[in-house]
Amino acid sequence: MVGRLVLWDIDRTLLKAGGVTSEVFRAAFREVTGQDAGHLPDFGGRTDHDMFTGALSAQGIAVSDALIRRFFDVFAARLRERRHDIVARGCALPGAGAALDAFASVPGVVQSVVTGNIRETAYEKLSLFGLADRIDFTVGGYGCDDGVRATLVRLAIERASRAYGCAYAGGRVVVVGDTEHDIVGAHANGVRAVGVATGRATSGDLKAAGADIVLASLLDTDAVLRAVLDDS
């Protein structure tokens, strides 16, 4: 197997953070803006960039790059302060560690992430549950990069292609995620999408969004390997 890029979503695909992320988001928003964030949509599949700029607009606050950068800095710092809560209330999802380890043993496979989390919190969350060692965080797509998930997939592919000298494209790239956003973002870039029904989206939802394969969970490592490495 040569030149395969596996791009994992994080929340509700590899782990659950027990609701701490949304609490920290609200606290950081209040600290940076002095206002309450108001109603927020479900975080699943959305990016921190999109969530923050959307909340700014809803509260009538002008969006600026400086404010976005300030929010990301505060958000990352406050999440680190809540790491014990994440461990106490969250968990690695069944099979996540075994799946990451299994792909690490396949020659030519590179594992990274496409996540709505900013880079710092992506690493923090995965590290807390022992899931970071198999991930190349230098070539992922993150919620600090852009508000559109498809753009994050494109950036991850471009970064990995440069870093590894391999023109990743088409069936050689697989996005694994639990929401319709993951599926749409993958197909917008012409790559494969494996849905995992461990979040709010059902297997039917993921199939309707166009997932190439849908798994109930990551618990069956052999099934995960077959789904991702399938060349058909």
MITOR-973230 format. One line per 3 residues: number of its first residue (from 1); for each residue x, y, z of N, C-alpha, C. Coordinates in steps of 0.02 Angstrom, whole numbers, plus 50000, padded with zeros to 5 digits. Last residue first. Example, Ala and Ser with C-alpha at 12.3 -4.5 7.8 and 13.67 -1.06 7.14 Angstrom:
2
2	50642 49888 50354 50684 49947 50357 50645 50002 50394 ~ 50660 49716 50390 50615 49775 50390 50660 49835 50390 .
//
This chain:
232
232	49404 49978 49788 49352 49968 49738 49319 50033 49719 ~ 49497 49980 49887 49516 50011 49823 49462 50004 49770 ~ 49495 50006 50059 49459 49978 50002 49477 50017 49938 .
229	49541 50060 50174 49591 50040 50125 49560 50009 50062 ~ 49427 50088 50250 49472 50143 50231 49519 50123 50174 ~ 49365 49964 50266 49327 50022 50242 49373 50076 50215 .
226	49466 49883 50319 49437 49868 50253 49402 49928 50225 ~ 49486 49947 50443 49541 49941 50395 49513 49928 50325 ~ 49360 49926 50501 49384 49994 50489 49440 49994 50437 .
223	49359 49788 50511 49309 49820 50469 49330 49892 50453 ~ 49463 49769 50602 49469 49742 50535 49420 49775 50487 ~ 49409 49831 50718 49468 49858 50685 49475 49833 50613 .
220	49264 49871 50775 49289 49815 50735 49348 49840 50693 ~ 49241 49999 50830 49258 49943 50873 49287 49884 50836 ~ 49200 50116 50778 49268 50096 50761 49289 50032 50797 .
217	49030 50096 50716 49080 50121 50764 49149 50102 50738 ~ 48957 50071 50603 48921 50086 50665 48967 50117 50717 ~ 49005 50147 50450 49019 50100 50503 48978 50120 50565 .
214	48980 50165 50278 48960 50187 50345 48973 50130 50394 ~ 49057 50225 50130 49046 50170 50176 49025 50199 50243 ~ 49037 50346 50066 49054 50287 50026 49043 50223 50065 .
211	48904 50457 50100 48962 50420 50125 48974 50358 50082 ~ 48798 50540 50065 48841 50515 50013 48902 50477 50036 ~ 48698 50576 50148 48747 50629 50132 48797 50606 50080 .
208	48637 50455 50167 48602 50505 50127 48649 50562 50106 ~ 48730 50398 50254 48720 50369 50187 48687 50420 50141 ~ 48709 50479 50364 48775 50478 50333 48771 50449 50262 .
205	48576 50450 50396 48596 50518 50381 48661 50519 50342 ~ 48586 50313 50425 48546 50336 50368 48564 50406 50347 ~ 48663 50316 50541 48690 50283 50481 48652 50306 50419 .
202	48637 50483 50609 48626 50411 50605 48661 50382 50544 ~ 48725 50608 50697 48701 50583 50632 48693 50507 50634 ~ 48786 50624 50819 48714 50637 50814 48685 50610 50749 .
199	48906 50491 50819 48884 50558 50839 48809 50564 50834 ~ 48938 50373 50764 48950 50379 50836 48933 50449 50863 ~ 48944 50311 50632 48882 50333 50664 48889 50335 50740 .
196	49053 50368 50516 49051 50328 50577 48993 50354 50619 ~ 49091 50362 50342 49051 50387 50397 49051 50340 50456 ~ 49218 50399 50237 49192 50345 50279 49155 50376 50337 .
193	49246 50458 50078 49220 50475 50143 49193 50412 50177 ~ 49373 50503 49957 49325 50457 49987 49306 50479 50057 ~ 49376 50657 49859 49407 50602 49896 49353 50561 49931 .
190	49340 50779 49799 49348 50720 49758 49381 50661 49792 ~ 49309 50883 49879 49379 50878 49858 49393 50815 49817 ~ 49181 50860 49911 49196 50924 49877 49267 50926 49851 .
187	49192 50744 49984 49171 50739 49914 49181 50804 49875 ~ 49232 50799 50110 49273 50751 50073 49256 50751 49999 ~ 49124 50881 50144 49192 50909 50137 49238 50864 50099 .
184	49021 50786 50155 49018 50838 50103 49087 50869 50091 ~ 49067 50713 50266 49056 50680 50202 49057 50732 50145 ~ 49072 50809 50367 49133 50772 50349 49126 50741 50280 .
181	48938 50846 50373 48988 50896 50353 49053 50862 50332 ~ 48874 50737 50427 48864 50750 50356 48916 50800 50330 ~ 48990 50660 50544 48936 50705 50524 48931 50710 50448 .
178	49099 50583 50582 49033 50563 50607 48976 50608 50585 ~ 49233 50524 50473 49200 50570 50518 49129 50549 50533 ~ 49374 50516 50377 49334 50475 50422 49301 50522 50472 .
175	49428 50527 50212 49407 50565 50270 49361 50520 50311 ~ 49562 50472 50117 49499 50451 50149 49486 50495 50210 ~ 49648 50463 49966 49633 50505 50025 49565 50483 50052 .
172	49652 50388 49856 49710 50382 49901 49702 50425 49963 ~ 49546 50417 49774 49539 50362 49821 49597 50351 49867 ~ 49598 50585 49756 49550 50532 49741 49545 50480 49795 .
169	49769 50610 49812 49707 50631 49777 49661 50571 49771 ~ 49933 50660 49842 49874 50629 49869 49812 50656 49834 ~ 50075 50647 49781 50017 50684 49757 49953 50649 49779 .
166	50206 50662 49894 50158 50616 49863 50096 50655 49843 ~ 50295 50720 49983 50314 50712 49913 50270 50663 49876 ~ 50259 50748 50112 50278 50679 50098 50297 50667 50025 .
163	50231 50885 50113 50274 50856 50164 50300 50787 50146 ~ 50144 50905 50004 50209 50938 50006 50257 50903 50055 ~ 50038 50823 50042 50071 50811 49977 50140 50844 49976 .
160	49999 50881 50162 50026 50814 50162 50064 50799 50097 ~ 49951 51005 50115 50006 51002 50163 50039 50934 50163 ~ 49846 50965 50031 49902 51003 50004 49962 50999 50051 .
157	49761 50901 50123 49789 50864 50066 49850 50900 50038 ~ 49731 51008 50209 49765 50948 50235 49797 50908 50179 ~ 49664 51094 50120 49727 51115 50151 49766 51055 50178 .
154	49549 51017 50090 49596 51036 50037 49664 51055 50067 ~ 49490 51010 50217 49511 50949 50183 49563 50965 50129 ~ 49463 51146 50236 49509 51111 50282 49534 51046 50251 .
151	49369 51168 50138 49434 51202 50133 49485 51169 50178 ~ 49262 51097 50188 49294 51074 50126 49362 51106 50116 ~ 49225 51177 50298 49256 51112 50309 49292 51086 50246 .
148	49256 51345 50323 49224 51296 50279 49261 51230 50283 ~ 49329 51435 50396 49263 51416 50421 49229 51362 50382 ~ 49504 51402 50427 49449 51427 50386 49383 51405 50418 .
145	49600 51373 50526 49620 51387 50457 49566 51422 50417 ~ 49553 51334 50646 49583 51401 50643 49602 51420 50572 ~ 49513 51204 50628 49462 51255 50634 49488 51325 50639 .
142	49625 51125 50508 49602 51143 50574 49551 51199 50573 ~ 49705 50987 50437 49663 51045 50423 49624 51061 50486 ~ 49878 50929 50450 49806 50925 50455 49771 50987 50431 .
139	50015 50915 50458 49985 50914 50392 49908 50910 50394 ~ 50062 50911 50587 50088 50964 50544 50052 50968 50477 ~ 50017 50802 50655 49979 50863 50663 50004 50919 50617 .
136	50002 50643 50624 50047 50696 50603 50008 50762 50603 ~ 49966 50524 50750 49941 50578 50706 49997 50626 50689 ~ 50000 50435 50847 49997 50409 50778 49978 50463 50727 .
133	49992 50503 50968 50057 50481 50944 50057 50459 50871 ~ 49865 50537 51019 49902 50585 50978 49963 50556 50943 ~ 49788 50468 51110 49775 50457 51039 49818 50499 50992 .
130	49773 50480 51248 49824 50436 51221 49817 50421 51147 ~ 49686 50576 51290 49661 50508 51288 49710 50460 51253 ~ 49759 50693 51284 49729 50675 51348 49705 50603 51349 .
127	49789 50703 51148 49842 50685 51195 49812 50660 51261 ~ 49669 50748 51094 49694 50682 51076 49747 50658 51124 ~ 49662 50877 51155 49611 50826 51166 49637 50756 51151 .
124	49781 50941 51108 49767 50933 51180 49717 50877 51191 ~ 49767 50943 50969 49822 50905 50999 49807 50891 51073 ~ 49653 51025 50961 49654 50959 50930 49707 50915 50962 .
121	49695 51142 51020 49647 51101 51057 49641 51031 51026 ~ 49788 51187 50923 49809 51176 50993 49760 51131 51030 ~ 49712 51201 50803 49767 51153 50808 49785 51136 50881 .
118	49534 51203 50834 49597 51236 50817 49654 51187 50832 ~ 49414 51086 50771 49455 51112 50825 49514 51152 50797 ~ 49359 51027 50661 49338 51095 50676 49376 51126 50733 .
115	49478 50935 50564 49438 50945 50624 49417 51018 50631 ~ 49565 50811 50502 49527 50868 50477 49473 50879 50529 ~ 49726 50740 50536 49658 50758 50556 49630 50813 50511 .
112	49820 50596 50483 49816 50663 50511 49743 50678 50527 ~ 49928 50467 50437 49867 50485 50473 49872 50557 50498 ~ 49983 50379 50297 49993 50438 50340 49927 50455 50372 .
109	50044 50225 50242 49986 50261 50267 50008 50319 50312 ~ 50155 50152 50205 50131 50204 50160 50071 50243 50184 ~ 50111 49999 50286 50161 50039 50250 50128 50091 50204 .
106	50025 49996 50435 50016 49985 50363 50066 50029 50325 ~ 50031 50032 50566 50071 49974 50545 50066 49959 50471 ~ 49941 50132 50581 50012 50150 50587 50058 50093 50565 .
103	49821 50066 50578 49842 50102 50518 49916 50121 50521 ~ 49824 50015 50711 49822 49970 50653 49845 50005 50590 ~ 49821 50130 50790 49879 50086 50793 49882 50041 50731 .
100	49692 50177 50758 49751 50218 50744 49814 50176 50743 ~ 49617 50067 50807 49615 50085 50736 49676 50127 50717 ~ 49644 50071 50945 49663 50012 50906 49664 50027 50831 .
97	49587 50196 50979 49659 50184 50986 49683 50125 50944 ~ 49449 50170 50947 49487 50225 50917 49562 50212 50920 ~ 49374 50073 51013 49409 50054 50952 49453 50108 50922 .
94	49261 50185 51086 49283 50116 51079 49315 50102 51011 ~ 49332 50350 51109 49278 50306 51087 49304 50235 51076 ~ 49394 50415 51259 49409 50392 51191 49354 50345 51170 .
91	49291 50532 51350 49321 50466 51340 49345 50459 51268 ~ 49243 50648 51483 49247 50624 51415 49278 50555 51411 ~ 49249 50685 51615 49184 50682 51584 49184 50652 51514 .
88	49385 50678 51651 49334 50652 51696 49267 50640 51661 ~ 49450 50740 51544 49465 50670 51559 49410 50640 51602 ~ 49392 50868 51555 49385 50829 51493 49397 50755 51506 .
85	49434 50906 51681 49363 50896 51669 49351 50855 51606 ~ 49570 50920 51658 49547 50869 51706 49473 50855 51697 ~ 49575 51028 51569 49594 50961 51546 49570 50906 51593 .
82	49549 51161 51583 49493 51115 51596 49511 51042 51577 ~ 49658 51230 51541 49641 51234 51612 49586 51184 51631 ~ 49650 51209 51406 49703 51176 51443 49688 51176 51518 .
79	49544 51296 51379 49533 51224 51372 49588 51185 51409 ~ 49605 51419 51398 49552 51398 51444 49537 51323 51438 ~ 49696 51420 51291 49719 51425 51360 49667 51399 51409 .
76	49611 51414 51179 49661 51361 51191 49684 51361 51263 ~ 49538 51534 51197 49504 51470 51194 49552 51413 51210 ~ 49639 51630 51184 49604 51622 51248 49570 51554 51252 .
73	49676 51609 51049 49726 51606 51103 49693 51593 51171 ~ 49555 51630 50982 49588 51565 50978 49639 51556 51034 ~ 49532 51767 51013 49487 51715 51037 49520 51647 51037 .
70	49638 51827 50944 49633 51833 51017 49588 51779 51045 ~ 49604 51796 50812 49666 51769 50841 49664 51772 50917 ~ 49483 51869 50804 49483 51796 50794 49545 51765 50826 .
67	49531 51998 50819 49485 51971 50869 49482 51895 50864 ~ 49611 52010 50705 49641 52018 50771 49596 51988 50825 ~ 49519 51998 50601 49570 51947 50610 49601 51950 50679 .
64	49349 52033 50650 49415 52055 50629 49465 51999 50640 ~ 49179 52075 50645 49229 52022 50640 49295 52052 50617 ~ 49084 52170 50760 49122 52168 50698 49175 52113 50700 .
61	48937 52108 50831 49007 52127 50843 49045 52119 50778 ~ 48807 52062 50842 48819 52128 50814 48889 52153 50825 ~ 48785 51934 50878 48786 51982 50932 48802 52053 50908 .
58	48799 51869 50758 48734 51865 50792 48729 51916 50848 ~ 48934 51890 50732 48884 51922 50690 48816 51924 50725 ~ 48990 51808 50833 49004 51880 50830 48950 51916 50791 .
55	48943 51682 50795 48921 51710 50858 48934 51786 50861 ~ 49013 51668 50674 48941 51668 50674 48912 51699 50738 ~ 49144 51667 50720 49122 51723 50678 49046 51726 50673 .
52	49137 51545 50796 49154 51610 50827 49129 51668 50785 ~ 49102 51446 50703 49061 51456 50763 49074 51525 50794 ~ 49205 51457 50609 49136 51469 50589 49092 51484 50650 .
49	49315 51421 50691 49314 51485 50654 49242 51504 50637 ~ 49282 51293 50731 49285 51346 50782 49284 51415 50749 ~ 49165 51214 50619 49232 51235 50638 49229 51289 50691 .
46	49055 51070 50631 49069 51140 50618 49140 51158 50643 ~ 49034 50939 50671 49051 50952 50601 49067 51024 50585 ~ 48945 50987 50811 48963 50931 50768 48974 50951 50696 .
43	48895 51089 50888 48964 51095 50865 48983 51042 50814 ~ 48734 51158 50858 48774 51100 50878 48844 51106 50848 ~ 48732 51339 50873 48712 51275 50843 48755 51218 50871 .
40	48696 51444 51012 48747 51414 50969 48719 51350 50938 ~ 48631 51596 51073 48617 51528 51047 48673 51505 51001 ~ 48759 51689 51160 48691 51677 51138 48681 51606 51115 .
37	48880 51729 51211 48878 51704 51142 48808 51693 51116 ~ 48884 51882 51301 48867 51811 51298 48862 51790 51225 ~ 49027 51994 51301 48956 51977 51289 48946 51902 51290 .
34	49159 52020 51303 49119 52050 51355 49045 52036 51348 ~ 49248 51960 51215 49201 52011 51189 49163 52048 51243 ~ 49330 51874 51288 49358 51913 51234 49313 51971 51213 .
31	49247 51814 51384 49309 51847 51405 49335 51894 51351 ~ 49146 51759 51305 49129 51812 51353 49192 51850 51374 ~ 49222 51664 51236 49186 51716 51199 49170 51774 51245 .
28	49263 51582 51341 49313 51620 51303 49281 51676 51264 ~ 49140 51529 51381 49180 51567 51429 49231 51610 51392 ~ 49101 51461 51264 49059 51516 51291 49099 51560 51339 .
25	49205 51368 51254 49192 51414 51200 49153 51474 51226 ~ 49187 51294 51370 49248 51335 51363 49238 51387 51308 ~ 49067 51231 51339 49071 51273 51398 49131 51321 51393 .
22	49102 51157 51227 49053 51211 51219 49054 51258 51280 ~ 49198 51069 51286 49216 51114 51232 49167 51172 51226 ~ 49131 50987 51377 49177 51039 51402 49192 51090 51348 .
19	49056 50880 51338 49024 50945 51339 49068 51002 51362 ~ 49141 50768 51333 49095 50776 51387 49062 50844 51394 ~ 49219 50739 51225 49247 50784 51275 49198 50802 51330 .
16	49252 50587 51144 49202 50634 51168 49232 50675 51225 ~ 49341 50530 50995 49332 50542 51067 49271 50584 51080 ~ 49334 50503 50860 49387 50471 50899 49376 50478 50974 .
13	49205 50559 50838 49232 50508 50794 49285 50468 50832 ~ 49175 50653 50930 49123 50603 50916 49144 50553 50862 ~ 49305 50750 50867 49249 50746 50914 49193 50702 50888 .
10	49389 50723 50743 49406 50709 50812 49345 50698 50856 ~ 49417 50648 50581 49383 50697 50623 49399 50677 50696 ~ 49566 50601 50496 49516 50587 50548 49482 50651 50573 .
7	49622 50548 50349 49609 50611 50384 49550 50600 50432 ~ 49748 50461 50275 49688 50452 50314 49679 50514 50357 ~ 49822 50430 50124 49814 50481 50174 49747 50472 50209 .
4	49940 50324 50048 49871 50331 50072 49869 50383 50128 ~ 50060 50274 49977 50030 50341 49970 49958 50347 49989 ~ 50039 50103 49950 50082 50161 49944 50040 50225 49940 .
1	50043 49940 50000 50000 50000 50000 50044 50062 50000 .
//
